[in-house]
């Protein structure tokens, strides 16, 4: 896989040594057991896969290269390039300005930008009307487009399905930038509707089976269906694609459920199911899948608590938290500074969308076993900073250099 020129301050000598060692030991990526950092009174179990994915590294390389190659030019980001506070803060410090927030609310008027300006498209992509508006202003977006290739893969698959007269069901968070972009691209070719979760899928099944009226559909899925969508006609042939940062298991469950609904309602055999339902398993993002599977492997380890590091508005990170919360106390933090002391931590409750102060969070006994992972937009350097802070609480930070040497020599 291609390597990217990412600023060294996002890298970590410790994490690089660990990842390189695991890569050599497990070249086929079949071992999802965690890596143990044994510091005596503190034992940190690192997920097999975590941190920057292909799409994030691609976006960061383009953004920083754009700044370096265009001194004196005004550079804007359509919205947050990725959902990570450290990276977005670094871009702001480089002089890049955000035109919108993550909800699409205007921060700087589009009237203020022109053909001499550079506008970066974020890794989530953007809608067709937005791209057309920028191009109409004479702004070249192709060279400065950081859209993740795996997001574009979903768009391409949607277009293929449209060519075969399938309607598109998008599993995604309706207000997320990526979902808005995918919906725009899909609905430009075929009828499309967004489902947020299995409950939405169950309701959609009621319309597939004709148990509910059009009026109910338009009310339940208001602002989540393409113009002119007719549930009586447009749910006869469907394919499910996804926001790439959703739980892969949730997307698969929704897809399987709707597939079974089509089989039962239209009395299909396994041989002719494609007449009504498209196979779209190839739209699941490899990094999302690997990171989530790695957490499943991580949770097989007995531990006292889990720490998940990443941006609070990061969808893929939130799902890692969700998985961990099912098994043990979990603290969702954006960086090492949230670990105030060995007794107190500030962490994010994504259910209530608020930070909480918890005291205590580390157990009194030793050794303490902590599961640790991070989202796909979180720099390895941030994860190392968390490890060093935890190690410092136990007077073990000096031993981390020994671990770097040990993993480098494996």
BELCORNOR-V786834 format. One line per field, one symbol per residue. phi: phi as a letter, one per 30 degrees, with the letter a starting at -180 (. if undefined). psi: psi as a letter, one per 20 degrees, with the letter a starting at -180 (. if undefined). burial: 1 if it has 9 or more other C-alpha atoms within 8 Angstrom, else 0. A space follows every 10 residues. Layout:
BEGIN
phi: ???
psi: ???
burial: ???
END
This chain:
BEGIN
phi: .ecbdceddc dbdddddddd dddddbdchc ccddcdccci dbbccdedba iecedddedd eddddddddb diddbbceae dbcbdddddd ddddjdccdb cdciddcbdd ddcbddccbd ddddibdded dddddddicd cddccceded dddddddddd dddcicdccc dadecdeddd ddddddddca ebbccdaded dddddddddi dbdedddddd ceibbdeidc ddcdcdbbbc cbddcddedd eddddddddd dddddchccd dcdddbbcdb ddcddddedd dddddedddd ddadabbccl ddcddddedd deddddcaeb ccbcaddddd bdcbbcbccd dchbdbccbd bcdddbdccb dbabddccde dddddddddd dddcicdddd dddeddddcd
psi: qqqqnpphii rphghggghg ghhhhmhjli ojqrppnokd ipopopqhpr aprghghggg ggghhgghil piqppqphap grmphgghhh gghiipqphr aiijpphppi iiqaiiqpop prhiarqghg ghgghhijpp ighkojpphh ghhgghhghg hhijkqqpop orohiqgggg ggggggiihr qqqpphahgh hgghhhhgij iqrghhghgg kpjjqqpjpo hhhjjhpqqp rqpijrphhg ghggggghgh gggghjlqrh hjhihhpqok hjippggggg hhhhhghgii pprhrqpppr phjoghghhg ggghhihrpp ooqirhiing rihqqprpoi gilqqqpppr hprhrqqppp pprrrijpqh hhghhgghgg hhhjkjhhih hhhggghhj.
burial: 0000000001 1101111111 1110010000 0111101010 0111111101 1110111111 1111011000 0000111111 1111000100 1100010111 1100000000 0001101111 1111111100 1001100011 1001111101 1111101110 1100011111 1111011111 1111111001 1111111101 1000111100 0001001000 1001110010 1101101111 1111111101 1111101110 1110100100 0010011101 0011101111 1111111110 0011111111 1101011111 1011100111 1111110111 0111111110 0000000101 1000000111 1111111111 1111111111 1111011001 0011001100
END
